[in-house]
Amino acid sequence: MSIELLKDGISEAQKSQNDKTTREIVSGILNDINDKGDKAVREYSKKLDNYSPPSFRLSKMEIKSCVDQLSDQVIHDIKFAQTQVREFAQAQKNALQDIEVEPIPGVILGHKNIPVQSVGCYVPGGKYPMVASAHMSVLTASVAGVPRIVASTPPYEGRLIPAVIAAIHFGGAHEIYIVGGAQAIGMLAFGTESVSPVDMVVGPGNAFVAEAKRQVFGPIGIDLFAGPTETMIIADETVDAEVCATDLLGQAEHGINSPAVLVTNSRNLAEGTLKEIDRILDILPTANLAGQSWQNYGQVFLCDTYEEMLQVANELASEHVQVMTDRDDWFLEKMTSYGALFLGPRTNVANGDKVIGTNHTLPTKGAGKYTGGLWVGKFLKTHSYQKIVSDEAATFVGEYCSRLCHLEGFVGHAEQANLRLRRYGGLNIPYGKPPSVV
């Protein structure tokens, strides 16, 4: 039994150096925005996006103008996709119930699901107009009931992207800003003279956006670390090389640092896929991005067994995992670490990215080992509450509480319980002492 790496990308040392450079650049941008507010946002927007309008926030007329530029077909398609996302998010929300129980007579415990009160949704668009990302963040936050939804998206080659603006608007955003990159995350997180800060920032983006989210996390919340797209294909000889190559490059075209991985137990499929990738790159219009990404971040693992394929997949915990084997449901049962699964050759990652209804903002860089992707529950905070409604219950619980506090040395804590025991239970307990053991 063995796992053979037939193709690898750049070294881990080079990846680490790239990450360090990104951290330093982002730190400088965030510090500038925290110090200089709107002035810094404008400086970076002009420098990085060649965009410096009178106001970065879109007016109602500007939003309407964007919508009016779209054909009926485009509007229909956007609304169709949003219907799928909305219905799945609503089904998820319906599964999250407030609860209230009475485990001891007179003791009431419960929890409530409360929406985050203000959310910043980053909608990427620097390389491609990412219409679908508006559905995934803005629309899902709307379903959750977030009362203030702020969206920020970059200009594309110095101008607005009407379809993206329309999708954000249809999704339910209350404020729309045309600001991209790490500067947008800083603007949303810290606030400026013209933008009130938010409680949470969500949405995918490039390495700079992901790093900016990491650096602002703490004072505000984030959904997850959703950096450059990752895709993995788990395949055996039930599928052919053209399918594997097409699906790998279909995600590698996101950018120059989007990992694409093939895990297979078939040498013929592995070698055939490598040849097909070369063939497709000769005709793919986005080969300048996909080719560089495949060269530097593409990997092919050849395994002896399905168990080894499963091992590699769980260790890498890729964002998108496409399974095309004679035992897809076995992988569904056994997989523990990933962003989202796409099962069977009829399924593909592009469906999940654009239209099928599940959320495409997913964990990257191994984060699938400890978190799932963005969903309606990310916008809801589950808060517990307690209520004691009888003297008997206050006395019953209070005796246990006092003794357990003394066990840990928390005398002041114990006196909170003892005070109630004296008032509601009529017990004569000396100050600083626990009640007698029953």
Buried (B, 14 or more C-beta within 10 A) or exposed (E): EEBEEBBEBEEEEEBEEBBEEBBEBBBEBBEBBBEBBBEBBBBBBEEBBEBEEEEBBBEEEBBBBBBEEBEEEBBEBBBEBBBBBBEBBBEBBEEEEEEEEEEBEBBBBBBEBBBBEBBBBBBBBBBBBBBBBBBBBBBBBBBBBBEBBBBBBBBBEEEBBBBBBBBBBBBBBEBBBBBBBBBBBBBBBBBBEEBEBBBBBBBBBBBBBBBBBBBBBEEBBBBBBBBBBBBBBBBBEBBBBEBBBBBBBBBBBBBBBBBBBBBBBBEEBBBBBBEBBEEBBEEBEBBEBBBBBBBBBBBBBBBEEBEBBBBBBBEBBBBBBBBBBEEBEEBEEEBEBBBBBBBBBEBBBBBBBBBBBBBBBBBBBBBBEEBBBBBBBBBBBEEEEEEBEEBBBBBBBBBEBBBBBBEEEEBEBBBEBBBBBBEBBEBEBEEEEBBEEE
